[in-house]
């Protein structure tokens, strides 16, 4: 246990941040899985909004400092590439 008041407060703040970050990361992973499964099913109507929402969640996670911007960019690029392959394959 922390001894000083400032260390106790720092511990409380760190725990709050950890819980917030955990929730955001979990949501990002959930929406990524939804988007990837919609792309795997080759369902255009489900895939487009799912990819859009996943990209939105990734951007929000970056703005809150939960994930690195390059990580989000790489994941968004992966999703968009798969979506374009789906849309161009008629």
Residue frames as a rotation matrix with the C-alpha (Angstrom) as fourth column:
UNK 1
0.572 0.820 0.000 0.00
0.820 -0.572 0.000 0.00
0.000 0.000 -1.000 0.00
UNK 2
-0.037 -0.564 0.825 1.17
0.438 -0.752 -0.493 3.53
0.898 0.343 0.275 -0.73
UNK 3
-0.344 -0.186 -0.920 2.25
0.939 -0.079 -0.335 5.50
-0.010 -0.979 0.202 2.32
UNK 4
-0.893 -0.058 -0.446 1.74
0.123 -0.985 -0.118 9.11
-0.433 -0.161 0.887 1.30
UNK 5
0.055 0.982 -0.180 -1.54
0.098 -0.184 -0.978 10.75
-0.994 0.036 -0.106 0.39
UNK 6
0.109 -0.061 -0.992 -0.24
-0.873 -0.483 -0.066 11.73
-0.475 0.873 -0.106 -3.03
UNK 7
-0.867 -0.449 -0.215 0.80
-0.498 0.777 0.386 8.13
-0.007 0.442 -0.897 -3.75
UNK 8
-0.588 0.739 0.329 -2.65
0.360 0.603 -0.711 6.91
-0.724 -0.300 -0.621 -2.67
UNK 9
0.310 0.702 -0.641 -4.30
-0.296 -0.569 -0.767 9.40
-0.903 0.428 0.032 -4.99
UNK 10
-0.300 -0.510 -0.806 -1.98
-0.934 -0.014 0.357 8.41
-0.193 0.860 -0.472 -7.83
UNK 11
-0.965 -0.035 0.259 -2.95
-0.025 0.999 0.042 4.78
-0.260 0.035 -0.965 -7.29
UNK 12
-0.120 0.992 0.040 -6.66
0.301 0.074 -0.951 5.63
-0.946 -0.102 -0.307 -7.41
UNK 13
0.294 0.192 -0.936 -6.20
-0.679 -0.647 -0.346 7.63
-0.673 0.738 -0.060 -10.60
UNK 14
-0.667 -0.627 -0.403 -4.17
-0.735 0.466 0.493 4.89
-0.121 0.625 -0.771 -12.22
UNK 15
-0.778 0.438 0.450 -6.87
0.294 0.887 -0.356 2.34
-0.555 -0.145 -0.819 -11.43
UNK 16
0.250 0.893 -0.374 -9.59
-0.004 -0.385 -0.923 4.56
-0.968 0.233 -0.093 -12.93
UNK 17
0.063 -0.318 -0.946 -7.53
-0.926 -0.373 0.064 5.02
-0.373 0.872 -0.318 -16.09
UNK 18
-0.891 -0.439 0.114 -6.79
-0.384 0.864 0.325 1.31
-0.242 0.246 -0.939 -16.30
UNK 19
-0.390 0.833 0.392 -10.50
0.422 0.541 -0.728 0.45
-0.818 -0.118 -0.563 -16.11
UNK 20
0.438 0.532 -0.724 -11.38
-0.355 -0.637 -0.684 3.10
-0.826 0.557 -0.090 -18.71
UNK 21
-0.274 -0.651 -0.708 -8.65
-0.935 0.010 0.353 1.91
-0.223 0.759 -0.611 -21.07
UNK 22
-0.880 -0.019 0.475 -9.72
-0.030 0.999 -0.016 -1.71
-0.475 -0.029 -0.880 -20.59
UNK 23
0.060 0.992 0.111 -13.32
0.291 0.089 -0.953 -0.87
-0.955 0.089 -0.283 -21.53
UNK 24
0.425 0.057 -0.903 -12.27
-0.687 -0.630 -0.363 1.09
-0.589 0.775 -0.229 -24.62
UNK 25
-0.615 -0.730 -0.300 -9.87
-0.766 0.462 0.447 -1.64
-0.188 0.504 -0.843 -25.82
UNK 26
-0.672 0.437 0.598 -12.54
0.220 0.889 -0.401 -4.28
-0.707 -0.138 -0.693 -25.30
UNK 27
0.409 0.869 -0.279 -15.06
0.007 -0.308 -0.951 -2.29
-0.912 0.387 -0.132 -27.34
UNK 28
0.086 -0.468 -0.880 -12.51
-0.930 -0.354 0.097 -1.78
-0.357 0.810 -0.466 -30.13
UNK 29
-0.873 -0.457 0.168 -11.79
-0.392 0.864 0.316 -5.51
-0.289 0.210 -0.934 -30.26
UNK 30
-0.279 0.863 0.422 -15.52
0.317 0.498 -0.807 -6.31
-0.906 -0.092 -0.413 -30.33
UNK 31
0.590 0.548 -0.593 -16.21
-0.308 -0.526 -0.793 -3.98
-0.746 0.650 -0.141 -33.25
UNK 32
-0.292 -0.759 -0.582 -13.13
-0.923 0.065 0.378 -5.23
-0.250 0.648 -0.720 -35.12
UNK 33
-0.848 0.002 0.530 -14.38
-0.002 1.000 -0.006 -8.81
-0.530 -0.006 -0.848 -34.77
UNK 34
0.167 0.984 0.064 -17.84
0.234 0.024 -0.972 -7.81
-0.958 0.178 -0.227 -35.98
UNK 35
0.450 -0.056 -0.891 -16.38
-0.733 -0.594 -0.332 -6.05
-0.510 0.803 -0.308 -39.02
UNK 36
-0.599 -0.767 -0.232 -14.02
-0.774 0.480 0.412 -8.91
-0.205 0.426 -0.881 -39.87
UNK 37
-0.640 0.431 0.637 -16.79
0.240 0.899 -0.367 -11.51
-0.730 -0.082 -0.678 -39.54
UNK 38
0.479 0.823 -0.305 -19.10
-0.035 -0.329 -0.944 -9.45
-0.877 0.463 -0.129 -41.78
UNK 39
0.146 -0.524 -0.839 -16.29
-0.951 -0.308 0.027 -9.22
-0.272 0.794 -0.543 -44.34
UNK 40
-0.822 -0.482 0.304 -15.66
-0.424 0.873 0.240 -12.96
-0.381 0.069 -0.922 -44.08
UNK 41
-0.210 0.848 0.487 -19.35
0.355 0.530 -0.770 -13.67
-0.911 0.011 -0.412 -44.73
UNK 42
-0.902 -0.221 0.371 -19.09
0.425 -0.308 0.851 -11.49
-0.074 0.925 0.372 -47.87
UNK 43
0.161 0.985 -0.067 -22.20
0.985 -0.165 -0.052 -9.57
-0.062 -0.057 -0.996 -46.82
UNK 44
-0.543 -0.447 0.710 -21.90
0.607 -0.794 -0.036 -6.08
0.580 0.412 0.703 -48.33
UNK 45
0.272 0.761 0.589 -24.89
0.041 -0.621 0.783 -4.64
0.961 -0.189 -0.200 -46.47
UNK 46
0.937 0.042 -0.347 -23.51
0.338 0.140 0.931 -5.69
0.087 -0.989 0.117 -43.08
UNK 47
0.181 -0.981 -0.070 -19.84
0.983 0.181 -0.002 -5.10
0.015 -0.069 0.998 -43.86
UNK 48
-0.158 -0.285 0.945 -19.94
0.484 -0.857 -0.177 -1.41
0.861 0.429 0.273 -44.78
UNK 49
0.582 0.380 0.719 -21.55
-0.361 -0.671 0.647 -0.10
0.729 -0.636 -0.254 -41.56
UNK 50
0.931 -0.273 -0.244 -19.51
0.361 0.572 0.737 -2.55
-0.062 -0.774 0.630 -39.47
UNK 51
0.012 -0.971 0.240 -16.23
0.965 -0.052 -0.256 -1.31
0.261 0.234 0.936 -40.97
UNK 52
0.013 0.057 0.998 -17.32
0.119 -0.991 0.055 2.31
0.993 0.118 -0.020 -40.58
UNK 53
0.868 0.380 0.319 -18.14
-0.272 -0.174 0.947 1.77
0.416 -0.908 -0.048 -36.89
UNK 54
0.682 -0.690 -0.242 -14.88
0.723 0.585 0.369 -0.11
-0.113 -0.426 0.898 -36.27
UNK 55
-0.178 -0.754 0.633 -12.89
0.756 -0.516 -0.403 2.75
0.630 0.406 0.661 -37.82
UNK 56
0.328 0.405 0.853 -14.81
-0.197 -0.854 0.481 5.23
0.924 -0.326 -0.200 -35.70
UNK 57
0.997 0.059 -0.057 -14.04
0.036 0.304 0.952 3.28
0.074 -0.951 0.301 -32.52
UNK 58
0.298 -0.955 0.002 -10.36
0.950 0.297 -0.099 3.03
0.094 0.031 0.995 -33.47
UNK 59
-0.160 -0.330 0.930 -10.19
0.363 -0.896 -0.255 6.80
0.918 0.297 0.263 -33.98
UNK 60
0.675 0.477 0.562 -11.81
-0.340 -0.475 0.812 7.41
0.655 -0.739 -0.158 -30.62
UNK 61
0.868 -0.410 -0.279 -9.36
0.487 0.602 0.632 5.07
-0.091 -0.685 0.723 -28.90
UNK 62
-0.074 -0.918 0.389 -6.47
0.893 -0.235 -0.384 6.99
0.444 0.319 0.837 -30.48
UNK 63
0.038 0.136 0.990 -7.89
-0.013 -0.991 0.137 10.34
0.999 -0.018 -0.036 -29.38
UNK 64
0.881 0.318 0.350 -8.13
-0.353 -0.050 0.934 9.06
0.314 -0.947 0.068 -25.80
UNK 65
0.046 -0.984 0.171 -4.57
-0.961 -0.090 -0.262 7.76
0.274 -0.153 -0.950 -25.90
UNK 66
0.564 0.244 0.789 -5.53
-0.564 0.812 0.151 4.11
-0.604 -0.530 0.596 -25.45
UNK 67
0.523 -0.438 0.732 -3.88
0.662 0.749 -0.025 2.81
-0.538 0.497 0.681 -28.62
UNK 68
-0.420 -0.785 -0.455 -1.14
0.185 -0.565 0.804 4.23
-0.888 0.253 0.383 -30.82
UNK 69
0.279 0.585 -0.761 -2.17
-0.584 -0.526 -0.618 6.08
-0.762 0.617 0.196 -33.97
UNK 70
-0.450 -0.503 -0.738 -0.06
-0.892 0.293 0.345 3.83
0.043 0.813 -0.580 -36.21
UNK 71
-0.922 0.192 0.337 -1.74
0.084 0.948 -0.308 0.74
-0.379 -0.256 -0.889 -34.78
UNK 72
0.020 0.991 -0.131 -5.15
0.098 -0.132 -0.986 2.19
-0.995 0.007 -0.099 -35.53
UNK 73
0.127 -0.038 -0.991 -4.03
-0.875 -0.475 -0.094 3.24
-0.467 0.879 -0.094 -38.99
UNK 74
-0.834 -0.500 -0.236 -2.75
-0.552 0.749 0.366 -0.26
-0.007 0.435 -0.900 -39.74
UNK 75
-0.699 0.630 0.338 -5.99
0.359 0.718 -0.597 -1.89
-0.618 -0.296 -0.728 -38.58
UNK 76
0.227 0.793 -0.566 -8.14
-0.214 -0.526 -0.823 0.59
-0.950 0.308 0.050 -40.52
UNK 77
-0.230 -0.416 -0.880 -6.06
-0.945 -0.122 0.304 -0.02
-0.233 0.901 -0.365 -43.64
UNK 78
-0.977 -0.129 0.171 -6.53
-0.114 0.989 0.097 -3.77
-0.182 0.075 -0.980 -43.25
UNK 79
-0.281 0.953 0.116 -10.31
0.374 0.220 -0.901 -3.37
-0.884 -0.210 -0.418 -42.92
UNK 80
0.289 0.407 -0.867 -10.60
-0.528 -0.688 -0.499 -0.98
-0.799 0.601 0.016 -45.85
UNK 81
-0.617 -0.578 -0.534 -8.51
-0.772 0.315 0.552 -3.22
-0.151 0.753 -0.641 -48.10
UNK 82
-0.897 0.324 0.302 -10.77
0.293 0.945 -0.142 -6.19
-0.332 -0.039 -0.943 -47.36
UNK 83
0.026 0.951 -0.308 -13.88
0.207 -0.306 -0.929 -4.05
-0.978 -0.039 -0.205 -47.86
UNK 84
0.030 -0.069 -0.997 -12.65
-0.826 -0.563 0.014 -2.82
-0.563 0.823 -0.074 -51.24
UNK 85
-0.924 -0.362 -0.125 -11.90
-0.375 0.789 0.487 -6.39
-0.078 0.497 -0.864 -52.32
UNK 86
-0.574 0.785 0.234 -15.45
0.513 0.567 -0.645 -7.35
-0.639 -0.250 -0.728 -51.34
UNK 87
0.231 0.725 -0.648 -17.04
-0.066 -0.653 -0.754 -4.40
-0.971 0.218 -0.103 -53.11
UNK 88
-0.174 -0.367 -0.914 -15.02
-0.902 -0.312 0.298 -4.78
-0.395 0.876 -0.277 -56.31
UNK 89
-0.984 -0.147 0.096 -15.67
-0.108 0.937 0.333 -8.52
-0.139 0.317 -0.938 -56.60
UNK 90
-0.231 0.960 -0.157 -19.05
-0.909 -0.270 -0.317 -8.60
-0.347 0.070 0.935 -58.31
